[in-house]
């Protein structure tokens, strides 16, 4: 009998685990007749703000909008430069380019895959206005030196927390350290909705007020528009789902960490791969468990794992500076390019059992033994 395929993420298991609570929350919304920006949205904003220890949380309809409206609220304008990482999802740089500003890419630390803080100063010019660090795969960027550089040069900092909600840096929750933080609640995230959803968090009253206006067409009062904004209102059903799942976030992040620890135990001695690094200053929440596959074998290894019943994914096969939209600039960022050739994310989730992990590890060991 063949083994059951191991998915990259089993969302159905999470839904079944919370079925009664989720169903009750959704039914209450349906019966209320209030579907956009209602009491669940307001309550979610209050709960997220309290969880992160920030003054403001502004619910939006996607993590991409959180980045775009965050960049807008920071005052980024055409021709401004914003320092960020080339090794992330396109939305991070897209939010900058949306305003005809210029994303300036800094290479990554090969261990954490986050911005190499030692290279930031060399990229600062008189046009630099902000830094967007990404907390990739659930591992915090090194925020103290980033904030020190920002203060020294008068720059704003927008944290991209799309993959690391609930994570921490030296005891401080991610999203609470910079001028603002952009959250994504895409279904696969550590805190995931049943569709698109996002949030901008900040301690800055002016940033919060600006984003609140922008999300409803630039109006504080309906029909009295003060700025050109967008429609980025969060649905009540998504907010209700997120409120249920928020109660389990810390427990499920702890389970992700336990899953990662067991993977480390199973895979640390396997030749040809490198397991994830966790810096001592972070609370890593393992949105992804990402290994490196050496000697140019990643794509072949991924194909063989698929044939063996194990789903994996490459985050990200092309660094941003090599995408058609940016490649004309000719950036050379060797660590990001190397990572894009090596990285492979294994199945991960808060409800993954030990037997499934053992199955994945056995397949990896067998394949590497004959590589």
C-alpha positions as CSV (number, residue, x, y, z in Angstrom):
1,X,0.0,0.0,0.0
2,X,1.4,3.4,-1.0
3,X,1.9,6.1,1.6
4,X,-0.5,9.0,1.7
5,X,0.8,12.2,0.0
6,X,2.2,14.7,2.5
7,X,0.9,18.2,1.6
8,X,2.9,21.4,2.1
9,X,0.3,22.7,4.5
10,X,-2.9,20.9,5.6
11,X,-5.5,23.6,6.0
12,X,-8.3,21.1,6.3
13,X,-6.8,19.7,9.5
14,X,-6.9,23.2,11.0
15,X,-10.4,23.8,9.9
16,X,-11.7,20.5,11.3
17,X,-9.9,21.2,14.6
18,X,-11.7,24.5,15.0
19,X,-14.9,23.6,13.1
20,X,-17.5,24.3,15.8
21,X,-16.0,27.7,16.8
22,X,-15.5,28.7,13.2
23,X,-19.0,27.7,12.2
24,X,-20.6,29.5,15.1
25,X,-18.7,32.7,14.4
26,X,-19.6,32.7,10.7
27,X,-23.3,31.9,11.4
28,X,-23.4,34.9,13.8
29,X,-22.1,37.2,11.1
30,X,-24.6,35.8,8.6
31,X,-27.5,36.4,11.0
32,X,-26.3,39.9,11.9
33,X,-26.7,41.2,8.3
34,X,-23.5,43.2,8.8
35,X,-20.8,42.1,6.3
36,X,-18.2,44.9,6.0
37,X,-16.3,46.8,8.7
38,X,-18.6,45.8,11.5
39,X,-18.2,44.8,15.1
40,X,-15.9,41.9,14.4
41,X,-13.5,44.1,12.4
42,X,-13.4,46.6,15.3
43,X,-12.9,43.9,17.8
44,X,-10.1,42.2,15.8
45,X,-8.3,45.6,15.5
46,X,-8.4,46.0,19.3
47,X,-7.3,42.4,19.9
48,X,-4.4,42.6,17.4
49,X,-3.3,45.9,18.9
50,X,-3.4,44.5,22.4
51,X,-1.5,41.3,21.3
52,X,1.3,43.3,19.7
53,X,1.3,46.1,22.3
54,X,0.7,48.9,19.8
55,X,-1.7,51.8,19.9
56,X,-3.3,51.2,16.5
57,X,-4.3,48.3,14.2
58,X,-6.1,49.2,11.0
59,X,-7.8,46.3,9.2
60,X,-7.4,46.1,5.4
61,X,-8.4,43.6,2.7
62,X,-4.9,42.2,2.0
63,X,-1.3,42.2,3.2
64,X,-0.4,43.8,-0.1
65,X,-2.7,46.7,0.7
66,X,-1.0,47.0,4.1
67,X,2.3,47.5,2.4
68,X,1.0,49.9,-0.2
69,X,-1.0,52.0,2.2
70,X,1.9,51.8,4.7
71,X,4.3,53.2,2.1
72,X,1.8,55.9,1.3
73,X,1.4,56.9,4.9
74,X,5.1,57.1,5.4
75,X,5.2,59.8,2.8
76,X,7.1,58.0,0.1
77,X,6.9,59.9,-3.2
78,X,8.1,59.5,-6.8
79,X,11.9,59.4,-7.0
80,X,12.4,58.5,-3.3
81,X,14.5,55.4,-2.5
82,X,13.4,52.6,-0.2
83,X,15.9,50.0,1.0
84,X,14.6,46.4,1.1
85,X,15.5,42.8,0.4
86,X,15.6,41.1,-3.0
87,X,14.6,37.8,-1.5
88,X,10.9,38.0,-0.7
89,X,7.5,38.1,-2.4
90,X,7.1,40.7,-5.1
91,X,4.5,42.7,-3.1
92,X,7.3,44.2,-0.9
93,X,9.0,46.0,-3.7
94,X,5.8,46.4,-5.7
95,X,4.4,48.6,-2.9
96,X,7.4,51.0,-3.4
97,X,7.2,51.0,-7.2
98,X,3.5,51.6,-7.0
99,X,4.3,55.2,-6.0
100,X,7.1,55.5,-8.7
101,X,9.6,55.3,-5.9
102,X,12.7,53.1,-6.2
103,X,13.2,49.9,-4.3
104,X,17.0,49.6,-3.5
105,X,18.0,46.0,-2.9
106,X,20.5,45.0,-0.3
107,X,21.8,41.5,-0.3
108,X,20.8,39.0,2.4
109,X,22.5,37.2,5.3
110,X,22.9,33.6,4.0
111,X,21.9,32.1,7.3
112,X,18.7,34.0,8.1
113,X,17.8,35.0,4.5
114,X,17.0,38.5,5.8
115,X,18.6,41.8,5.0
116,X,22.4,41.8,5.7
117,X,22.4,44.9,8.0
118,X,26.2,45.3,7.4
119,X,25.4,46.3,3.8
120,X,22.7,48.9,4.4
121,X,24.7,52.0,4.9
122,X,26.5,51.6,1.6
123,X,23.2,51.8,-0.2
124,X,21.9,55.0,1.5
125,X,21.8,58.2,-0.6
126,X,20.2,61.6,-0.2
127,X,17.1,60.2,-1.8
128,X,16.7,57.3,0.7
129,X,13.6,57.8,2.8
130,X,12.8,54.4,4.3
131,X,13.8,50.8,5.0
132,X,11.4,47.8,4.6
133,X,12.9,44.8,6.4
134,X,11.1,41.5,5.8
135,X,10.9,38.9,8.6
136,X,11.3,36.0,6.1
137,X,10.0,32.4,6.8
138,X,9.1,33.5,10.4
139,X,12.6,34.6,11.4
140,X,13.0,38.2,12.5
141,X,15.3,40.6,10.7
142,X,18.1,42.0,12.9
143,X,16.0,45.1,14.0
144,X,18.3,46.9,16.5
145,X,21.0,47.9,13.9
146,X,18.2,48.6,11.3
147,X,16.6,51.0,13.8
148,X,19.9,52.6,14.7
149,X,20.7,53.3,11.0
150,X,17.1,54.7,10.5
151,X,17.6,57.1,13.4
152,X,21.0,58.1,12.2
153,X,19.8,59.0,8.7
154,X,16.2,60.1,9.5
155,X,14.6,57.1,7.8
156,X,11.2,55.5,8.3
157,X,10.9,51.8,8.9
158,X,8.0,49.6,7.7
159,X,8.2,46.0,8.9
160,X,6.9,43.4,6.5
161,X,5.5,40.8,9.0
162,X,3.5,38.8,6.4
163,X,5.4,35.6,7.3
164,X,6.1,36.1,11.0
165,X,3.0,37.1,12.9
166,X,3.5,36.2,16.6
167,X,7.3,36.2,16.2
168,X,9.6,38.3,18.3
169,X,12.9,40.1,18.3
170,X,14.6,40.3,21.7
171,X,11.3,39.9,23.4
172,X,9.5,42.5,21.3
173,X,6.7,41.4,19.0
174,X,7.4,41.9,15.3
175,X,5.4,44.7,13.9
176,X,5.8,46.8,17.0
177,X,9.4,47.9,16.5
178,X,9.4,50.1,13.4
179,X,7.3,53.1,12.5
180,X,4.6,50.6,11.3
181,X,4.1,47.0,10.5
182,X,2.3,45.3,7.6
183,X,0.5,42.0,8.3
184,X,-0.9,39.5,5.9
185,X,-3.7,37.1,6.9
186,X,-3.6,35.1,3.6
187,X,-5.0,31.6,4.3
188,X,-1.5,29.9,4.5
189,X,-0.1,32.4,7.0
190,X,0.4,31.6,10.7
191,X,-2.8,33.5,11.3
192,X,-4.8,32.9,8.2
193,X,-8.2,34.0,7.1
194,X,-10.5,32.2,4.6
195,X,-9.6,34.6,1.9
196,X,-7.5,37.8,1.6
197,X,-7.1,40.0,4.6
198,X,-4.4,42.2,6.1
199,X,-3.6,44.9,8.7
200,X,-1.4,47.9,9.3
201,X,-0.2,48.3,12.9
202,X,1.6,51.3,14.4
203,X,2.2,53.5,17.4
204,X,2.0,56.6,15.3
205,X,-1.3,58.4,15.4
206,X,-0.8,60.2,12.1
207,X,0.1,57.0,10.2
208,X,-2.9,55.3,11.6
209,X,-5.3,58.1,10.8
210,X,-3.9,58.3,7.2
211,X,-4.4,54.6,6.6
212,X,-7.9,54.7,8.1
213,X,-8.8,57.4,5.6
214,X,-7.0,55.7,2.6
215,X,-8.8,52.4,3.1
216,X,-12.2,54.1,2.6
217,X,-11.4,56.2,-0.5
218,X,-9.6,58.9,1.5
219,X,-12.5,60.0,3.6
220,X,-12.9,60.5,7.4
221,X,-16.6,61.0,6.8
222,X,-18.5,59.2,4.1
223,X,-18.9,61.3,0.9
224,X,-16.4,63.9,2.2
225,X,-13.3,62.7,0.5
226,X,-10.1,64.5,1.5
227,X,-7.5,62.4,-0.4
228,X,-7.4,59.9,-3.2
229,X,-7.6,56.5,-1.5
230,X,-8.7,53.0,-2.3
231,X,-11.4,50.5,-1.2
232,X,-9.6,48.2,1.3
233,X,-12.3,47.4,3.8
234,X,-12.1,44.1,5.6
235,X,-15.1,41.7,5.5
236,X,-16.8,40.7,8.8
237,X,-16.6,37.0,8.0
238,X,-12.8,37.2,7.6
239,X,-12.5,39.2,10.9
240,X,-14.7,36.7,12.7
241,X,-12.6,33.8,11.5
242,X,-9.4,35.5,12.5
243,X,-10.7,36.3,15.9
244,X,-11.3,32.6,16.5
245,X,-7.9,31.6,15.2
246,X,-6.1,34.4,17.1
247,X,-7.0,32.6,20.3
248,X,-4.9,29.7,19.2
249,X,-2.0,31.6,17.6
250,X,0.6,31.3,20.5
251,X,-0.2,27.6,20.9
252,X,0.0,26.9,17.2
253,X,3.3,28.9,16.8
254,X,4.7,26.9,19.7
255,X,3.7,23.7,17.8
256,X,5.4,25.0,14.7
257,X,8.5,25.5,16.7
258,X,8.3,21.9,18.1
259,X,7.8,20.6,14.6
260,X,10.9,22.5,13.5
261,X,12.9,21.1,16.4
262,X,11.9,17.6,15.5
263,X,12.8,18.2,11.8
264,X,16.2,19.5,13.1
265,X,16.7,16.3,15.1
266,X,15.8,14.1,12.1
267,X,17.7,16.0,9.4
268,X,20.8,17.6,11.1
269,X,23.1,14.8,10.0
270,X,21.8,14.3,6.5
271,X,24.5,15.2,3.9
272,X,23.9,17.6,1.1
273,X,21.4,19.8,2.9
274,X,21.5,22.6,5.6
275,X,18.7,22.9,8.1
276,X,17.3,26.3,9.1
277,X,19.3,28.7,11.3
278,X,17.7,30.4,14.3
279,X,19.5,33.4,15.7
280,X,19.6,33.6,19.5
281,X,17.8,37.0,19.5
282,X,14.6,35.8,17.8
283,X,11.5,33.8,18.5
284,X,11.2,32.1,15.2
285,X,7.6,31.1,14.3
286,X,8.5,28.9,11.3
287,X,6.0,30.0,8.7
288,X,8.2,27.9,6.5
289,X,10.7,25.2,7.4
290,X,13.2,25.9,4.6
291,X,16.4,23.8,4.0
292,X,19.2,24.4,1.5
293,X,20.0,21.7,-1.0
294,X,23.6,21.9,-2.1
295,X,25.6,21.2,-5.3
296,X,22.9,22.4,-7.7
297,X,20.6,19.5,-6.7
298,X,17.6,21.4,-5.5
299,X,15.3,21.0,-8.5
300,X,16.1,17.4,-9.0
301,X,15.7,16.7,-5.3
302,X,12.3,18.5,-5.3
303,X,11.1,16.4,-8.3
304,X,12.2,13.1,-6.6
305,X,10.4,14.1,-3.4
306,X,7.2,14.8,-5.3
307,X,7.5,11.4,-6.9
308,X,7.9,9.9,-3.4
309,X,4.7,11.6,-2.2
310,X,6.1,14.7,-0.4
311,X,5.0,18.1,-1.5
312,X,7.5,21.0,-1.3
313,X,7.8,24.5,-2.6
314,X,10.4,27.0,-3.5
315,X,10.1,30.4,-1.8
316,X,11.6,32.1,-4.0
317,X,12.9,30.8,-7.3
318,X,13.8,34.3,-8.7
319,X,15.2,37.1,-6.5
320,X,13.4,40.4,-7.1
321,X,16.3,42.1,-8.8
322,X,16.3,39.4,-11.5
323,X,12.6,39.8,-12.3
324,X,11.8,41.5,-15.7
325,X,10.5,44.6,-14.0
326,X,13.9,45.3,-12.2
327,X,16.6,43.3,-14.0
328,X,17.5,46.2,-16.3
329,X,19.2,47.8,-13.3
330,X,22.0,45.2,-13.3
331,X,22.1,44.5,-9.6
332,X,24.5,41.8,-8.5
333,X,23.4,40.3,-5.2
334,X,25.1,36.9,-5.0
335,X,23.6,35.6,-1.7
336,X,20.1,36.2,-2.8
337,X,20.9,34.5,-6.1
338,X,22.4,31.5,-4.4
339,X,19.5,31.2,-2.0
340,X,17.0,31.2,-4.9
341,X,18.9,28.2,-6.4
342,X,19.2,26.3,-3.1
343,X,16.1,26.8,-0.9
344,X,13.3,24.3,-0.5
345,X,10.5,24.5,2.0
346,X,9.2,21.2,3.5
347,X,5.7,20.4,4.8
348,X,5.0,22.5,7.9
349,X,2.0,23.2,10.0
350,X,0.8,23.4,13.7
351,X,-1.0,20.1,13.5
352,X,1.6,18.1,11.7
353,X,2.2,14.8,13.6
354,X,5.5,13.1,14.3
355,X,4.8,10.1,12.0
356,X,4.3,12.4,9.0
357,X,7.5,14.2,9.8
358,X,9.3,10.9,10.1
359,X,7.9,9.9,6.7
360,X,9.3,13.1,5.2
361,X,12.7,12.7,6.8
362,X,12.9,9.1,5.7
363,X,12.3,10.0,2.1
364,X,14.9,12.8,2.3
365,X,17.6,10.5,3.9
366,X,16.9,7.8,1.3
367,X,17.2,10.2,-1.6
368,X,20.4,11.9,-0.3
369,X,22.0,8.5,0.4
370,X,21.9,7.8,-3.3
371,X,22.5,11.4,-4.6
